[in-house]
Amino acid sequence: MTGHWTGARSARDIGAAVRRVRRAQGITQAELADDLGITRQYLSELENGVDNLYITRLFEVLDHLDISLRLEDRS
């Protein structure tokens, strides 16, 4: 699956992109979390756009520098 781009302006945008690509690749949350060495709960929060300090700061830096983040499905 190629050519899926999305402008990311929030944690919710990033989470939605992660969820969409994970599902398209037929990977469960548990499998992806295990592969990454994170908890399924953390992955679920990420996919649901739960803000955390790191994501909030990332968007502050990007916004301040007028940088647009885009996500690409490389599969």
PDB file of N, CA, C and O in Angstrom:
ATOM      1  N   MET A   1       0.843  -1.159   0.000  1.00  0.00           N
ATOM      2  CA  MET A   1       0.000   0.000   0.000  1.00  0.00           C
ATOM      3  C   MET A   1       0.899   1.236   0.000  1.00  0.00           C
ATOM      4  O   MET A   1       1.631   1.464   0.963  1.00  0.00           O
ATOM      5  N   THR A   2       0.853   2.022  -1.049  1.00  0.00           N
ATOM      6  CA  THR A   2       1.670   3.223  -1.120  1.00  0.00           C
ATOM      7  C   THR A   2       0.800   4.418  -1.440  1.00  0.00           C
ATOM      8  O   THR A   2      -0.362   4.274  -1.821  1.00  0.00           O
ATOM      9  N   GLY A   3       1.368   5.589  -1.285  1.00  0.00           N
ATOM     10  CA  GLY A   3       0.668   6.795  -1.645  1.00  0.00           C
ATOM     11  C   GLY A   3      -0.336   7.296  -0.624  1.00  0.00           C
ATOM     12  O   GLY A   3      -1.147   8.162  -0.953  1.00  0.00           O
ATOM     13  N   HIS A   4      -0.319   6.795   0.589  1.00  0.00           N
ATOM     14  CA  HIS A   4      -1.232   7.282   1.619  1.00  0.00           C
ATOM     15  C   HIS A   4      -0.507   8.338   2.449  1.00  0.00           C
ATOM     16  O   HIS A   4       0.338   8.022   3.286  1.00  0.00           O
ATOM     17  N   TRP A   5      -0.854   9.577   2.201  1.00  0.00           N
ATOM     18  CA  TRP A   5      -0.237  10.688   2.906  1.00  0.00           C
ATOM     19  C   TRP A   5      -1.296  11.360   3.755  1.00  0.00           C
ATOM     20  O   TRP A   5      -2.468  11.412   3.382  1.00  0.00           O
ATOM     21  N   THR A   6      -0.889  11.858   4.865  1.00  0.00           N
ATOM     22  CA  THR A   6      -1.810  12.630   5.690  1.00  0.00           C
ATOM     23  C   THR A   6      -1.041  13.749   6.363  1.00  0.00           C
ATOM     24  O   THR A   6       0.081  13.549   6.827  1.00  0.00           O
ATOM     25  N   GLY A   7      -1.633  14.904   6.416  1.00  0.00           N
ATOM     26  CA  GLY A   7      -1.026  15.988   7.170  1.00  0.00           C
ATOM     27  C   GLY A   7      -1.290  15.737   8.644  1.00  0.00           C
ATOM     28  O   GLY A   7      -2.424  15.456   9.033  1.00  0.00           O
ATOM     29  N   ALA A   8      -0.278  15.833   9.451  1.00  0.00           N
ATOM     30  CA  ALA A   8      -0.432  15.570  10.879  1.00  0.00           C
ATOM     31  C   ALA A   8      -0.290  16.880  11.634  1.00  0.00           C
ATOM     32  O   ALA A   8       0.774  17.499  11.621  1.00  0.00           O
ATOM     33  N   ARG A   9      -1.350  17.297  12.285  1.00  0.00           N
ATOM     34  CA  ARG A   9      -1.331  18.528  13.065  1.00  0.00           C
ATOM     35  C   ARG A   9      -1.610  18.272  14.537  1.00  0.00           C
ATOM     36  O   ARG A   9      -1.666  19.212  15.330  1.00  0.00           O
ATOM     37  N   SER A  10      -1.785  17.018  14.907  1.00  0.00           N
ATOM     38  CA  SER A  10      -2.110  16.720  16.304  1.00  0.00           C
ATOM     39  C   SER A  10      -1.784  15.268  16.612  1.00  0.00           C
ATOM     40  O   SER A  10      -1.501  14.470  15.718  1.00  0.00           O
ATOM     41  N   ALA A  11      -1.831  14.946  17.894  1.00  0.00           N
ATOM     42  CA  ALA A  11      -1.639  13.561  18.327  1.00  0.00           C
ATOM     43  C   ALA A  11      -2.725  12.673  17.728  1.00  0.00           C
ATOM     44  O   ALA A  11      -2.477  11.516  17.385  1.00  0.00           O
ATOM     45  N   ARG A  12      -3.920  13.222  17.607  1.00  0.00           N
ATOM     46  CA  ARG A  12      -5.039  12.468  17.026  1.00  0.00           C
ATOM     47  C   ARG A  12      -4.742  12.091  15.568  1.00  0.00           C
ATOM     48  O   ARG A  12      -5.037  10.973  15.143  1.00  0.00           O
ATOM     49  N   ASP A  13      -4.159  13.024  14.805  1.00  0.00           N
ATOM     50  CA  ASP A  13      -3.805  12.745  13.410  1.00  0.00           C
ATOM     51  C   ASP A  13      -2.782  11.613  13.311  1.00  0.00           C
ATOM     52  O   ASP A  13      -2.911  10.711  12.484  1.00  0.00           O
ATOM     53  N   ILE A  14      -1.773  11.679  14.163  1.00  0.00           N
ATOM     54  CA  ILE A  14      -0.740  10.637  14.157  1.00  0.00           C
ATOM     55  C   ILE A  14      -1.345   9.293  14.543  1.00  0.00           C
ATOM     56  O   ILE A  14      -1.085   8.282  13.890  1.00  0.00           O
ATOM     57  N   GLY A  15      -2.141   9.278  15.590  1.00  0.00           N
ATOM     58  CA  GLY A  15      -2.771   8.042  16.038  1.00  0.00           C
ATOM     59  C   GLY A  15      -3.654   7.417  14.979  1.00  0.00           C
ATOM     60  O   GLY A  15      -3.636   6.202  14.783  1.00  0.00           O
ATOM     61  N   ALA A  16      -4.430   8.251  14.292  1.00  0.00           N
ATOM     62  CA  ALA A  16      -5.313   7.741  13.243  1.00  0.00           C
ATOM     63  C   ALA A  16      -4.503   7.121  12.108  1.00  0.00           C
ATOM     64  O   ALA A  16      -4.889   6.092  11.554  1.00  0.00           O
ATOM     65  N   ALA A  17      -3.386   7.746  11.767  1.00  0.00           N
ATOM     66  CA  ALA A  17      -2.535   7.206  10.696  1.00  0.00           C
ATOM     67  C   ALA A  17      -1.925   5.875  11.116  1.00  0.00           C
ATOM     68  O   ALA A  17      -1.888   4.930  10.327  1.00  0.00           O
ATOM     69  N   VAL A  18      -1.446   5.798  12.360  1.00  0.00           N
ATOM     70  CA  VAL A  18      -0.868   4.543  12.860  1.00  0.00           C
ATOM     71  C   VAL A  18      -1.913   3.444  12.828  1.00  0.00           C
ATOM     72  O   VAL A  18      -1.640   2.340  12.357  1.00  0.00           O
ATOM     73  N   ARG A  19      -3.105   3.734  13.322  1.00  0.00           N
ATOM     74  CA  ARG A  19      -4.183   2.736  13.346  1.00  0.00           C
ATOM     75  C   ARG A  19      -4.535   2.272  11.926  1.00  0.00           C
ATOM     76  O   ARG A  19      -4.661   1.076  11.666  1.00  0.00           O
ATOM     77  N   ARG A  20      -4.690   3.234  11.022  1.00  0.00           N
ATOM     78  CA  ARG A  20      -5.074   2.900   9.645  1.00  0.00           C
ATOM     79  C   ARG A  20      -4.040   1.982   8.983  1.00  0.00           C
ATOM     80  O   ARG A  20      -4.399   0.979   8.366  1.00  0.00           O
ATOM     81  N   VAL A  21      -2.778   2.325   9.112  1.00  0.00           N
ATOM     82  CA  VAL A  21      -1.718   1.532   8.475  1.00  0.00           C
ATOM     83  C   VAL A  21      -1.578   0.169   9.155  1.00  0.00           C
ATOM     84  O   VAL A  21      -1.409  -0.850   8.485  1.00  0.00           O
ATOM     85  N   ARG A  22      -1.648   0.156  10.487  1.00  0.00           N
ATOM     86  CA  ARG A  22      -1.542  -1.124  11.212  1.00  0.00           C
ATOM     87  C   ARG A  22      -2.644  -2.074  10.765  1.00  0.00           C
ATOM     88  O   ARG A  22      -2.383  -3.240  10.470  1.00  0.00           O
ATOM     89  N   ARG A  23      -3.862  -1.579  10.716  1.00  0.00           N
ATOM     90  CA  ARG A  23      -4.987  -2.423  10.297  1.00  0.00           C
ATOM     91  C   ARG A  23      -4.836  -2.869   8.846  1.00  0.00           C
ATOM     92  O   ARG A  23      -5.104  -4.026   8.521  1.00  0.00           O
ATOM     93  N   ALA A  24      -4.412  -1.965   7.982  1.00  0.00           N
ATOM     94  CA  ALA A  24      -4.245  -2.309   6.567  1.00  0.00           C
ATOM     95  C   ALA A  24      -3.209  -3.411   6.382  1.00  0.00           C
ATOM     96  O   ALA A  24      -3.287  -4.202   5.442  1.00  0.00           O
ATOM     97  N   GLN A  25      -2.230  -3.451   7.298  1.00  0.00           N
ATOM     98  CA  GLN A  25      -1.196  -4.480   7.227  1.00  0.00           C
ATOM     99  C   GLN A  25      -1.584  -5.747   7.973  1.00  0.00           C
ATOM    100  O   GLN A  25      -0.813  -6.706   8.018  1.00  0.00           O
ATOM    101  N   GLY A  26      -2.776  -5.754   8.558  1.00  0.00           N
ATOM    102  CA  GLY A  26      -3.264  -6.946   9.240  1.00  0.00           C
ATOM    103  C   GLY A  26      -2.547  -7.261  10.534  1.00  0.00           C
ATOM    104  O   GLY A  26      -2.436  -8.424  10.924  1.00  0.00           O
ATOM    105  N   ILE A  27      -2.059  -6.229  11.201  1.00  0.00           N
ATOM    106  CA  ILE A  27      -1.322  -6.408  12.450  1.00  0.00           C
ATOM    107  C   ILE A  27      -2.217  -5.999  13.612  1.00  0.00           C
ATOM    108  O   ILE A  27      -2.857  -4.949  13.554  1.00  0.00           O
ATOM    109  N   THR A  28      -2.272  -6.804  14.658  1.00  0.00           N
ATOM    110  CA  THR A  28      -3.046  -6.445  15.836  1.00  0.00           C
ATOM    111  C   THR A  28      -2.247  -5.465  16.705  1.00  0.00           C
ATOM    112  O   THR A  28      -1.031  -5.334  16.568  1.00  0.00           O
ATOM    113  N   GLN A  29      -2.959  -4.791  17.591  1.00  0.00           N
ATOM    114  CA  GLN A  29      -2.266  -3.925  18.541  1.00  0.00           C
ATOM    115  C   GLN A  29      -1.278  -4.720  19.378  1.00  0.00           C
ATOM    116  O   GLN A  29      -0.158  -4.269  19.620  1.00  0.00           O
ATOM    117  N   ALA A  30      -1.689  -5.895  19.817  1.00  0.00           N
ATOM    118  CA  ALA A  30      -0.816  -6.722  20.659  1.00  0.00           C
ATOM    119  C   ALA A  30       0.459  -7.103  19.906  1.00  0.00           C
ATOM    120  O   ALA A  30       1.551  -7.057  20.472  1.00  0.00           O
ATOM    121  N   GLU A  31       0.324  -7.478  18.640  1.00  0.00           N
ATOM    122  CA  GLU A  31       1.501  -7.863  17.851  1.00  0.00           C
ATOM    123  C   GLU A  31       2.449  -6.683  17.671  1.00  0.00           C
ATOM    124  O   GLU A  31       3.660  -6.817  17.847  1.00  0.00           O
ATOM    125  N   LEU A  32       1.889  -5.521  17.317  1.00  0.00           N
ATOM    126  CA  LEU A  32       2.746  -4.354  17.100  1.00  0.00           C
ATOM    127  C   LEU A  32       3.410  -3.922  18.397  1.00  0.00           C
ATOM    128  O   LEU A  32       4.603  -3.617  18.415  1.00  0.00           O
ATOM    129  N   ALA A  33       2.655  -3.895  19.469  1.00  0.00           N
ATOM    130  CA  ALA A  33       3.223  -3.517  20.758  1.00  0.00           C
ATOM    131  C   ALA A  33       4.361  -4.459  21.147  1.00  0.00           C
ATOM    132  O   ALA A  33       5.406  -4.015  21.622  1.00  0.00           O
ATOM    133  N   ASP A  34       4.154  -5.753  20.946  1.00  0.00           N
ATOM    134  CA  ASP A  34       5.189  -6.736  21.263  1.00  0.00           C
ATOM    135  C   ASP A  34       6.431  -6.517  20.409  1.00  0.00           C
ATOM    136  O   ASP A  34       7.553  -6.567  20.912  1.00  0.00           O
ATOM    137  N   ASP A  35       6.226  -6.274  19.115  1.00  0.00           N
ATOM    138  CA  ASP A  35       7.354  -6.027  18.210  1.00  0.00           C
ATOM    139  C   ASP A  35       8.163  -4.801  18.630  1.00  0.00           C
ATOM    140  O   ASP A  35       9.385  -4.772  18.483  1.00  0.00           O
ATOM    141  N   LEU A  36       7.468  -3.790  19.152  1.00  0.00           N
ATOM    142  CA  LEU A  36       8.117  -2.535  19.522  1.00  0.00           C
ATOM    143  C   LEU A  36       8.616  -2.510  20.960  1.00  0.00           C
ATOM    144  O   LEU A  36       9.359  -1.609  21.349  1.00  0.00           O
ATOM    145  N   GLY A  37       8.207  -3.502  21.750  1.00  0.00           N
ATOM    146  CA  GLY A  37       8.613  -3.539  23.150  1.00  0.00           C
ATOM    147  C   GLY A  37       7.890  -2.499  23.990  1.00  0.00           C
ATOM    148  O   GLY A  37       8.445  -1.970  24.953  1.00  0.00           O
ATOM    149  N   ILE A  38       6.638  -2.207  23.616  1.00  0.00           N
ATOM    150  CA  ILE A  38       5.814  -1.283  24.380  1.00  0.00           C
ATOM    151  C   ILE A  38       4.547  -2.019  24.812  1.00  0.00           C
ATOM    152  O   ILE A  38       4.271  -3.125  24.348  1.00  0.00           O
ATOM    153  N   THR A  39       3.787  -1.398  25.699  1.00  0.00           N
ATOM    154  CA  THR A  39       2.553  -2.046  26.119  1.00  0.00           C
ATOM    155  C   THR A  39       1.449  -1.807  25.093  1.00  0.00           C
ATOM    156  O   THR A  39       1.469  -0.820  24.357  1.00  0.00           O
ATOM    157  N   ARG A  40       0.494  -2.720  25.057  1.00  0.00           N
ATOM    158  CA  ARG A  40      -0.653  -2.542  24.173  1.00  0.00           C
ATOM    159  C   ARG A  40      -1.441  -1.315  24.612  1.00  0.00           C
ATOM    160  O   ARG A  40      -2.003  -0.605  23.778  1.00  0.00           O
ATOM    161  N   GLN A  41      -1.484  -1.063  25.916  1.00  0.00           N
ATOM    162  CA  GLN A  41      -2.193   0.105  26.424  1.00  0.00           C
ATOM    163  C   GLN A  41      -1.586   1.403  25.876  1.00  0.00           C
ATOM    164  O   GLN A  41      -2.316   2.308  25.472  1.00  0.00           O
ATOM    165  N   TYR A  42      -0.259   1.490  25.863  1.00  0.00           N
ATOM    166  CA  TYR A  42       0.396   2.695  25.331  1.00  0.00           C
ATOM    167  C   TYR A  42       0.065   2.856  23.848  1.00  0.00           C
ATOM    168  O   TYR A  42      -0.233   3.961  23.394  1.00  0.00           O
ATOM    169  N   LEU A  43       0.117   1.761  23.099  1.00  0.00           N
ATOM    170  CA  LEU A  43      -0.208   1.823  21.677  1.00  0.00           C
ATOM    171  C   LEU A  43      -1.657   2.251  21.475  1.00  0.00           C
ATOM    172  O   LEU A  43      -1.951   3.050  20.585  1.00  0.00           O
ATOM    173  N   SER A  44      -2.554   1.729  22.288  1.00  0.00           N
ATOM    174  CA  SER A  44      -3.957   2.116  22.213  1.00  0.00           C
ATOM    175  C   SER A  44      -4.125   3.610  22.466  1.00  0.00           C
ATOM    176  O   SER A  44      -4.875   4.284  21.761  1.00  0.00           O
ATOM    177  N   GLU A  45      -3.428   4.121  23.468  1.00  0.00           N
ATOM    178  CA  GLU A  45      -3.498   5.555  23.767  1.00  0.00           C
ATOM    179  C   GLU A  45      -2.955   6.374  22.596  1.00  0.00           C
ATOM    180  O   GLU A  45      -3.528   7.400  22.230  1.00  0.00           O
ATOM    181  N   LEU A  46      -1.858   5.916  22.017  1.00  0.00           N
ATOM    182  CA  LEU A  46      -1.295   6.592  20.848  1.00  0.00           C
ATOM    183  C   LEU A  46      -2.310   6.634  19.713  1.00  0.00           C
ATOM    184  O   LEU A  46      -2.543   7.687  19.120  1.00  0.00           O
ATOM    185  N   GLU A  47      -2.907   5.496  19.413  1.00  0.00           N
ATOM    186  CA  GLU A  47      -3.875   5.419  18.315  1.00  0.00           C
ATOM    187  C   GLU A  47      -5.120   6.254  18.590  1.00  0.00           C
ATOM    188  O   GLU A  47      -5.775   6.708  17.652  1.00  0.00           O
ATOM    189  N   ASN A  48      -5.452   6.459  19.849  1.00  0.00           N
ATOM    190  CA  ASN A  48      -6.628   7.243  20.205  1.00  0.00           C
ATOM    191  C   ASN A  48      -6.317   8.723  20.408  1.00  0.00           C
ATOM    192  O   ASN A  48      -7.174   9.493  20.842  1.00  0.00           O
ATOM    193  N   GLY A  49      -5.087   9.110  20.092  1.00  0.00           N
ATOM    194  CA  GLY A  49      -4.726  10.520  20.131  1.00  0.00           C
ATOM    195  C   GLY A  49      -4.549  11.110  21.507  1.00  0.00           C
ATOM    196  O   GLY A  49      -4.676  12.321  21.687  1.00  0.00           O
ATOM    197  N   VAL A  50      -4.256  10.263  22.486  1.00  0.00           N
ATOM    198  CA  VAL A  50      -4.026  10.766  23.833  1.00  0.00           C
ATOM    199  C   VAL A  50      -2.713  11.547  23.830  1.00  0.00           C
ATOM    200  O   VAL A  50      -1.652  11.007  23.518  1.00  0.00           O
ATOM    201  N   ASP A  51      -2.808  12.810  24.179  1.00  0.00           N
ATOM    202  CA  ASP A  51      -1.607  13.655  24.226  1.00  0.00           C
ATOM    203  C   ASP A  51      -0.706  13.228  25.371  1.00  0.00           C
ATOM    204  O   ASP A  51      -1.166  12.809  26.433  1.00  0.00           O
ATOM    205  N   ASN A  52       0.562  13.345  25.128  1.00  0.00           N
ATOM    206  CA  ASN A  52       1.522  13.209  26.213  1.00  0.00           C
ATOM    207  C   ASN A  52       2.536  14.332  26.048  1.00  0.00           C
ATOM    208  O   ASN A  52       2.535  15.018  25.025  1.00  0.00           O
ATOM    209  N   LEU A  53       3.382  14.525  27.015  1.00  0.00           N
ATOM    210  CA  LEU A  53       4.306  15.656  27.005  1.00  0.00           C
ATOM    211  C   LEU A  53       5.176  15.662  25.750  1.00  0.00           C
ATOM    212  O   LEU A  53       5.416  16.725  25.178  1.00  0.00           O
ATOM    213  N   TYR A  54       5.642  14.517  25.321  1.00  0.00           N
ATOM    214  CA  TYR A  54       6.545  14.455  24.168  1.00  0.00           C
ATOM    215  C   TYR A  54       5.830  14.869  22.883  1.00  0.00           C
ATOM    216  O   TYR A  54       6.385  15.617  22.078  1.00  0.00           O
ATOM    217  N   ILE A  55       4.624  14.397  22.691  1.00  0.00           N
ATOM    218  CA  ILE A  55       3.883  14.750  21.488  1.00  0.00           C
ATOM    219  C   ILE A  55       3.512  16.228  21.515  1.00  0.00           C
ATOM    220  O   ILE A  55       3.598  16.909  20.493  1.00  0.00           O
ATOM    221  N   THR A  56       3.102  16.724  22.675  1.00  0.00           N
ATOM    222  CA  THR A  56       2.747  18.133  22.793  1.00  0.00           C
ATOM    223  C   THR A  56       3.936  19.019  22.448  1.00  0.00           C
ATOM    224  O   THR A  56       3.801  19.981  21.692  1.00  0.00           O
ATOM    225  N   ARG A  57       5.090  18.697  22.997  1.00  0.00           N
ATOM    226  CA  ARG A  57       6.303  19.481  22.716  1.00  0.00           C
ATOM    227  C   ARG A  57       6.703  19.376  21.243  1.00  0.00           C
ATOM    228  O   ARG A  57       7.133  20.364  20.646  1.00  0.00           O
ATOM    229  N   LEU A  58       6.566  18.205  20.665  1.00  0.00           N
ATOM    230  CA  LEU A  58       6.893  18.028  19.249  1.00  0.00           C
ATOM    231  C   LEU A  58       6.076  18.987  18.395  1.00  0.00           C
ATOM    232  O   LEU A  58       6.624  19.675  17.534  1.00  0.00           O
ATOM    233  N   PHE A  59       4.772  19.037  18.629  1.00  0.00           N
ATOM    234  CA  PHE A  59       3.936  19.921  17.826  1.00  0.00           C
ATOM    235  C   PHE A  59       4.211  21.391  18.104  1.00  0.00           C
ATOM    236  O   PHE A  59       4.070  22.218  17.203  1.00  0.00           O
ATOM    237  N   GLU A  60       4.601  21.739  19.329  1.00  0.00           N
ATOM    238  CA  GLU A  60       4.981  23.120  19.625  1.00  0.00           C
ATOM    239  C   GLU A  60       6.219  23.520  18.821  1.00  0.00           C
ATOM    240  O   GLU A  60       6.267  24.613  18.257  1.00  0.00           O
ATOM    241  N   VAL A  61       7.214  22.639  18.770  1.00  0.00           N
ATOM    242  CA  VAL A  61       8.439  22.917  18.019  1.00  0.00           C
ATOM    243  C   VAL A  61       8.122  23.038  16.522  1.00  0.00           C
ATOM    244  O   VAL A  61       8.558  23.982  15.863  1.00  0.00           O
ATOM    245  N   LEU A  62       7.366  22.081  16.001  1.00  0.00           N
ATOM    246  CA  LEU A  62       7.018  22.114  14.577  1.00  0.00           C
ATOM    247  C   LEU A  62       6.248  23.383  14.230  1.00  0.00           C
ATOM    248  O   LEU A  62       6.525  24.028  13.219  1.00  0.00           O
ATOM    249  N   ASP A  63       5.282  23.736  15.071  1.00  0.00           N
ATOM    250  CA  ASP A  63       4.478  24.921  14.815  1.00  0.00           C
ATOM    251  C   ASP A  63       5.333  26.180  14.868  1.00  0.00           C
ATOM    252  O   ASP A  63       5.202  27.056  14.013  1.00  0.00           O
ATOM    253  N   HIS A  64       6.197  26.274  15.855  1.00  0.00           N
ATOM    254  CA  HIS A  64       7.059  27.443  16.007  1.00  0.00           C
ATOM    255  C   HIS A  64       7.967  27.633  14.793  1.00  0.00           C
ATOM    256  O   HIS A  64       8.215  28.759  14.363  1.00  0.00           O
ATOM    257  N   LEU A  65       8.451  26.539  14.257  1.00  0.00           N
ATOM    258  CA  LEU A  65       9.342  26.587  13.099  1.00  0.00           C
ATOM    259  C   LEU A  65       8.596  26.518  11.773  1.00  0.00           C
ATOM    260  O   LEU A  65       9.216  26.478  10.710  1.00  0.00           O
ATOM    261  N   ASP A  66       7.266  26.503  11.832  1.00  0.00           N
ATOM    262  CA  ASP A  66       6.403  26.423  10.646  1.00  0.00           C
ATOM    263  C   ASP A  66       6.751  25.198   9.795  1.00  0.00           C
ATOM    264  O   ASP A  66       6.877  25.280   8.573  1.00  0.00           O
ATOM    265  N   ILE A  67       6.902  24.065  10.479  1.00  0.00           N
ATOM    266  CA  ILE A  67       7.201  22.798   9.810  1.00  0.00           C
ATOM    267  C   ILE A  67       5.924  21.972   9.754  1.00  0.00           C
ATOM    268  O   ILE A  67       5.240  21.805  10.765  1.00  0.00           O
ATOM    269  N   SER A  68       5.608  21.462   8.585  1.00  0.00           N
ATOM    270  CA  SER A  68       4.444  20.603   8.411  1.00  0.00           C
ATOM    271  C   SER A  68       4.908  19.153   8.437  1.00  0.00           C
ATOM    272  O   SER A  68       5.839  18.772   7.728  1.00  0.00           O
ATOM    273  N   LEU A  69       4.252  18.360   9.256  1.00  0.00           N
ATOM    274  CA  LEU A  69       4.583  16.947   9.375  1.00  0.00           C
ATOM    275  C   LEU A  69       3.649  16.147   8.492  1.00  0.00           C
ATOM    276  O   LEU A  69       2.431  16.300   8.584  1.00  0.00           O
ATOM    277  N   ARG A  70       4.188  15.309   7.652  1.00  0.00           N
ATOM    278  CA  ARG A  70       3.342  14.433   6.868  1.00  0.00           C
ATOM    279  C   ARG A  70       3.778  13.008   7.104  1.00  0.00           C
ATOM    280  O   ARG A  70       4.957  12.722   7.312  1.00  0.00           O
ATOM    281  N   LEU A  71       2.819  12.134   7.070  1.00  0.00           N
ATOM    282  CA  LEU A  71       3.068  10.735   7.338  1.00  0.00           C
ATOM    283  C   LEU A  71       2.895   9.953   6.051  1.00  0.00           C
ATOM    284  O   LEU A  71       1.961  10.201   5.288  1.00  0.00           O
ATOM    285  N   GLU A  72       3.776   9.024   5.812  1.00  0.00           N
ATOM    286  CA  GLU A  72       3.739   8.221   4.602  1.00  0.00           C
ATOM    287  C   GLU A  72       3.680   6.751   4.965  1.00  0.00           C
ATOM    288  O   GLU A  72       4.424   6.275   5.823  1.00  0.00           O
ATOM    289  N   ASP A  73       2.790   6.048   4.304  1.00  0.00           N
ATOM    290  CA  ASP A  73       2.735   4.594   4.431  1.00  0.00           C
ATOM    291  C   ASP A  73       3.766   4.026   3.457  1.00  0.00           C
ATOM    292  O   ASP A  73       3.595   4.140   2.243  1.00  0.00           O
ATOM    293  N   ARG A  74       4.812   3.429   3.966  1.00  0.00           N
ATOM    294  CA  ARG A  74       5.896   2.929   3.116  1.00  0.00           C
ATOM    295  C   ARG A  74       5.742   1.472   2.729  1.00  0.00           C
ATOM    296  O   ARG A  74       6.644   0.899   2.118  1.00  0.00           O
ATOM    297  N   SER A  75       4.633   0.868   3.067  1.00  0.00           N
ATOM    298  CA  SER A  75       4.487  -0.569   2.758  1.00  0.00           C
ATOM    299  C   SER A  75       4.198  -0.802   1.296  1.00  0.00           C
ATOM    300  O   SER A  75       4.048  -1.947   0.871  1.00  0.00           O
TER     301      SER A  75
END
